[in-house]
Amino acid sequence: MNISVELTLLPINDNFENSIKNFIKKLRALGFKVLENPMSTQIYGEYDALMSSLQEAIKESFENEPSVVLNMKIIKGDRSDYVPSF
């Protein structure tokens, strides 16, 4: 089963930009399709493989940050080719 995941990492510190960039670089290195915009990062793939990989990337980011929030939305299906029809 394929899924689409939207992630927004919110480090609570003054050096938040580097933390976010490092997290996105980790996501890019996982080998899944990754799309980025100024508000969030989307990653697409097979459920078991993607969630297992995300678990490791999230854990590493949490271990490296004194205080951080992660917002995550998961949609069943690959929505990477979505184009608004209005």
N, C-alpha and C positions, 0 to 999 in steps of 0.2 A: 504494500500500500504506500503510495506517495503522499507526502505532506508538504505544506508550505509553512514556514516559520518566520515570524517577524520578531526581531529582537531590538530592544533599546536598552543600552547599558548606561547607567547613571552613577558614575563614581562621585562620591561626596567628598571632594577635595579640590584644592586649587590647581592641581596638575591633571585635570580631568581629560584634556585633549589627548595627551599621550596614552592614557589608559584606554580610551575609546579606540584610538588608532591601533594599539597593540591587540585589542580584542578582535577588531575587524581583520587584521592580518592573520590571526589564528583561524578565524572562520574561512578566509580565503584559502588557507593551506589545507583545509580538510578535504578538498577535492569535490565538493558539491557546487552547484550553481549558486552564486551569491550576487545579489543586486543591492546597491546602496543608494540612499538618498540622504538629504541633510537631517532627517528626523529619525531614521531607523535603517536597519539592515535586514534584508530578506534572504533566506537560504532555503533551498529546495532539494528534496531527495527522498529516498526510501526510508520509511519510518524507523525501523530498527537501527539501521546504520547511522542515520542522521541523529537520532536522539542519543545514541551511544557516544557519538563524536561530540555533540553539543554538551553532554554531561561533563566530559573531560575539559572542554574549553571554558565552560562556565566555572567549574571548580577551580581551575588554575587562576582565572581572573579574580574570583572571590578570595583565594588565598593570598593574592598579591595586593589586595586593596584593604585598607582599614575599615572602610565603610562604602557600600555600593548597593544599588538597587538594579534589578534586571526586570524589565517588562517583556513578556513573551506571549505571543498569540500563535496558536497552531490551527491550521485549516487543513482538513482532509482534502487531498488532491494537490496536483501541481498547478499552481496559479501563476507561474512565471511568465506565461504568454498573455496575461490578462490585458485587454484593451477596453477602455470605457466605450460604451455604445450610445452615448448621449451627447 
